[in-house]
Amino acid sequence: MFALAILFGGIVGFALGLTGGGGGVFAVPLLVYGLAVAPREAVGISLASVGGTALFGAVPRLIRGEVELRTGLLFAVAGMFGAPIGSYLSTLIPENVLLMMFAVLMLVVAQRMWVKTKNPSLPSGVCNTENATSRDLSACQRDQDGKLRLTSKCVRLLILVGLVTGVLSGMFGVGGGFVIVPALVLFSGMAIHRAVATSLFVIVLVSISGVASHLANGNELSLPVALQFLAGGFAGMYVGGVVAKRLKGPTLQKIFSVAVVLVAAFVIFKSIAL
């Protein structure tokens, strides 16, 4: 079990390092079906291990200036408020319904990310409508230097998406990266590699809120398993980060989309089998 926990943690860390998200959606199934951990406890272990692994990846990226701090903080603060809400809602919805909702959401995210690869200008980090002569109806815009214009409309949108991310984190025991990365690209025009770095920063803060809510609700959390997951996660995060640097943005988005679809298919299969 010790070796399996480290191996599974490595898979989660690799997913986080490669895409900035997706680690949590792998962690819960691996814990439940690979290590026979109770679902409720798996949620807490997932949040703790994903948050710790994300911290390992976020710190060096933050030092190198790869994290878009203002945008990340908006997401994170909203997400930290949303996590306890999601934790409470999860107690009101049947488990199989939650799983199906989770799978549908992942499929939508994967489809949107794949479509983005068809137009490389969209995730370039510069709003493609910046020089348009017609009126720009998008909530968030970037100047020619790629800096996000935090207008009141844009701030409201980012806070709303961050809140939804936090709710999803609390409901499903995920860090939220599988939502944060595409949201940063789709709604703020952030470059995919920068979105990965910013996502890791957000996951750390949202996971802290999620773990606190998990424990406050009286749920158990196995510290040894969480630490084993973390040990593997650190190694996986390093390898994933190295691989990510060698891939172009569109390629990284396609890998992310395919991975999300595969996990969604697994979740649908297991929810139907319940």
C-alpha positions, 0 to 999 in steps of 0.5 A: 500500500505504501508503494501504491500511495507514492505511485498514485501521488506521482500520477496526481503530481504529474497531472498538476505539473503538466496541466496545472489541474486535473490532479484532484480528479485522478486522486479521488478515484485512485484513493477509492478504487486503488487504496480502498479508502472511504469516499468521504475520507478520500475527499479530504486526502485528495484536497490535502495532497493536491494542495500540498503538491500544488504548493511545491509547484507554485512557489518556484513559478511565483518566484520566477514571476510566472504567476499572474498574482492579481488574477490568481488572488481574485480566483483564490479568495472567491474560491475559499468562500465557495469551498465550504458551500460546496462541502455543505451542498455535497451532503444534500445531493445523492452520490451518483447524481454528483458523479454524473454532474461532475462528468458532464462538467468535465466533458464541457470543459474538455470540449471548450479547451479543444476548440481553443486549439483551433485558433492559436490567437485566443490563448495567446495572452493578448485579447484578440479584440483589443484593436477591433473597431467595433464595440468589444462586448467581452468582460475582460480585455488585455492591452498589447503588453498582455496585462489584464484590465481589471474593470469592474465587469471583469472583476465580477466575472472572475470572482463569480468563476472563482466562487464556482470553482470553490464550490466544485472543490468542496463538492467533489474533493478536487483542487479545481485546476481542471476548471481554473486553467480553462477559465483563465484561458477562456475568460481572461485571455491568459496564455496556457503556460501562465494559466498553469502557473496561476492555477497552482497558486489558486489551488493551494489557497482553495485546498486549504479552505476545502481541508478546513471545511472537511475537518470542520464537518467531522470527517476523517483524514489519514495523515500517513496516506496524505503524506505518502501521496505528497511524497509521490506528488512532489516527484510527479510535479517536477517531471510534469513541469519539465515535460510541460516546458517542452510542449507548445500551448495548443499541444498542452491544451489537447493533452489536457482535454483528452485526459479530462475526457478519459476521467469523465468516461471513467466517472460516468461508468462508475456512477452508472454501476452504483 
